[in-house]
Amino acid sequence: MITLRGLTKRYGDKTVVDALTFVVAPGAVTGFLGPNGSGKSTTMRMVIGLDWPSAGEVLVGGKPYAELRHPLREVGALLDAKSLHPGRSAGKHLTAMARSNGIPVKRVEEVLATVGLTDVAGKRVGQFSLGMGQRLGVAGALLGDPGVLMFDEPVNGLDPDGVRWVRQLMRSLADEGRTVFVSSHLMSEMQLTASRLVVIGKGKLLADAPVDEFIAGNSTSLVSVRVPVPAELEALAARLGPAARPGEPGELLVDGVTVGQVGDLAHELGVRLHGLAERTASLEQAYMELTASSVEYGVTA
């Protein structure tokens, strides 16, 4: 479990993280979302002692990270896949990590097999592609078989098969009862992977909720109805009134009514339909709605 209480980080006059308070519980994948510059990476760095808070505290399993006797056995983290010695092989990199934390060296072979890098264990990491570096970073996080795992943009540089592998890995780790905390900008992937979301903007907590609840609370579901005959489309729109607005050609988007109500009305009017379905919002749509006023580095279309 990761616990943040009033966690604040200031750099001079700028407050990067502002009194964050939330809990990342075990047994679930918790997604960590926010626009660029919102304080996600700084927050994750403070969890593992790479940065110090200006106020508040962050605990891992009830203790500050600095008090963990063998930190890699309790917390595994991938925050920067490029922070590797380029002249050292993958196997030697993991062996050094294992010996520094009293982890059996045989564990190195196990995690290399888990991430699919057994055949390149002797290759210098400076020759690795970005995706291979990501896999090695995941191996380092898994090395101590920890109960808490943190990943910052873990699918960067991975091909579709690698992305799916990471998704399945995150879920399996959570199913084992571990705490899994994942930051990503890929909304579609986060919707498939996470069961809970923590969203921040300009260093402040914006949301802490299950994925379905977050989407429902920050977006509107519509009914999409497709009518092939323009005159019948106009008649249906007239009866629906302000609840209906044009969508794509031949389509109405209706707010505040159910699919059944629209279907019954169409039947009453004798309107032939080519499509009738509920259009639910995606995580990306809900996220964009919530964080629209928190984007610091946006651009104009």
Summary of the structure (lengths in Angstrom):
residues: 301
radius of gyration: 24.0
end to end distance: 40.9
largest distance: 76.2
contacts: 955
relative contact order: 0.15
helix: 40%
strand: 27%
